[in-house]
Amino acid sequence: MSGKGNCYDHSMVETFLKSIKAELIWRNRWDTRRQAEGAIFQYINGFYNPRRRHSSLGGKSPLAFERKAP
């Protein structure tokens, strides 16, 4: 059931969820659900997507990778 291009392969989502849990959720506690949602939104849009280093980019963040692009 697993394999490249298989719609039932959730390894990318599982990797992302493990990262967000280890780097954000398990390290913090919030008083309200709204605070937790805001922290998750900020993590994804402020850190994970633009600044976190990605192995597919040679260990560079997307911002650093784009700065070096010709």
Steps between C-alpha positions, in 0.01 A plus 500: 500500500795733541713636223590810307196670355259284695216710637491282811860580594487760776869508588540871418205596719622273780844661484349849517274410792792346689703819443226734620432285805867472599594861427187680622216307657684279750711797616214741579170523680224747411206624703256512210449324170526837322851551641602153383357562152688831477825336606457221244418752226808706589717187507390390154503839327776669695748218552431164337433617146746792460785446750528135601782315328382240251704200391360526147667843469840379611448592865407862422186687589273598212589867555875429484452273199307770312762766583771286339293421190624666181 
